Every structure is written in C-alpha cells, then in structure tokens.
C-alpha cells in the first residue's frame, strides 16, 4: 500500500516562501522518479517539478529559478522549496511518481498566495 502525505502549505503574501514536504510509505522510494504537481481552481493538474532516481532536475518554466525540488531517500521525503511566490502559484500541491500513478494521489496541501 502506497501512501503519500503532503504538508507545509499555507497562506503567504506574494514574494514570500514556503517549503512543502511529501512523506511516502509502503514504497521503494529511491527506485522512482518523484514529482510535485499542482491543481489551481478550475484548472487541470499540472507537473511543477521533477527529481529523477539519479537526482536530475526539471521544472515547469514558470517556476524555474524560484522553486527547488529535493529528496531524502533515507527519510522517504521529497521537498519543494518555493521562493518569490506569486498569486499564480495558488493551488493544491500533490506529490506522485513521474509518470504519475492514478492510484497514488493523496490529499495534497493547499498553497495560497495573496497579492
């Protein structure tokens, strides 16, 4: 049984920072590419950041230079450090494999950025 639990979201003003955490259980974490996704109100869920098994990194263009994804395989945690937040970053943030597994979606964590 795979479970992802996201945490660290909250309300922040534009220009502020948050760090999200995703804790995995029932899972061989180090063998998988991990990613953060987000879903804004009324929009589809999109990939935000990817960290591969070999710790290669990829980001959607709108967050490059502002967000950093990292992983701690010993703790089964993937992080997303978010700086210089803008209102367009407002969304529910989820972690999952890349490519995503439909049965692995958790509850996500809400990030709200006020202007």
PEHUNOR-V279322 format. One record per residue. N is the residue number from 1. RES is the residue in one small letter. PSI is psi in whole degrees, 0 to 359 (NA if undefined). Layout:
n->{N & N}
res->{RES & RES}
psi->{PSI & PSI}
//
This chain:
n->{1 & 2 & 3 & 4 & 5 & 6 & 7 & 8 & 9 & 10 & 11 & 12 & 13 & 14 & 15 & 16 & 17 & 18 & 19 & 20 & 21 & 22 & 23 & 24 & 25 & 26 & 27 & 28 & 29 & 30 & 31 & 32 & 33 & 34 & 35 & 36 & 37 & 38 & 39 & 40 & 41 & 42 & 43 & 44 & 45 & 46 & 47 & 48 & 49 & 50 & 51 & 52 & 53 & 54 & 55 & 56 & 57 & 58 & 59 & 60 & 61 & 62 & 63 & 64 & 65 & 66 & 67 & 68 & 69 & 70 & 71 & 72 & 73 & 74 & 75 & 76 & 77 & 78 & 79 & 80 & 81 & 82 & 83 & 84 & 85 & 86 & 87 & 88 & 89 & 90 & 91 & 92 & 93 & 94 & 95 & 96 & 97 & 98 & 99 & 100 & 101 & 102 & 103 & 104 & 105 & 106 & 107 & 108 & 109 & 110 & 111 & 112 & 113 & 114 & 115}
res->{x & x & x & x & x & x & x & x & x & x & x & x & x & x & x & x & x & x & x & x & x & x & x & x & x & x & x & x & x & x & x & x & x & x & x & x & x & x & x & x & x & x & x & x & x & x & x & x & x & x & x & x & x & x & x & x & x & x & x & x & x & x & x & x & x & x & x & x & x & x & x & x & x & x & x & x & x & x & x & x & x & x & x & x & x & x & x & x & x & x & x & x & x & x & x & x & x & x & x & x & x & x & x & x & x & x & x & x & x & x & x & x & x & x & x}
psi->{122 & 133 & 129 & 130 & 113 & 146 & 168 & 355 & 173 & 191 & 129 & 149 & 154 & 137 & 348 & 184 & 152 & 153 & 122 & 149 & 146 & 115 & 129 & 147 & 160 & 39 & 140 & 84 & 315 & 345 & 1 & 146 & 139 & 149 & 156 & 138 & 161 & 153 & 113 & 158 & 129 & 7 & 166 & 163 & 128 & 152 & 136 & 310 & 148 & 138 & 124 & 174 & 324 & 9 & 27 & 151 & 145 & 145 & 148 & 146 & 326 & 345 & 357 & 135 & 350 & 325 & 148 & 123 & 141 & 166 & 149 & 97 & 327 & 329 & 355 & 47 & 137 & 141 & 155 & 108 & 125 & 121 & 163 & 48 & 146 & 159 & 331 & 346 & 352 & 124 & 170 & 127 & 134 & 152 & 157 & 174 & 168 & 120 & 152 & 146 & 126 & 327 & 2 & 356 & 130 & 203 & 339 & 175 & 134 & 130 & 124 & 124 & 119 & 151 & NA}
//
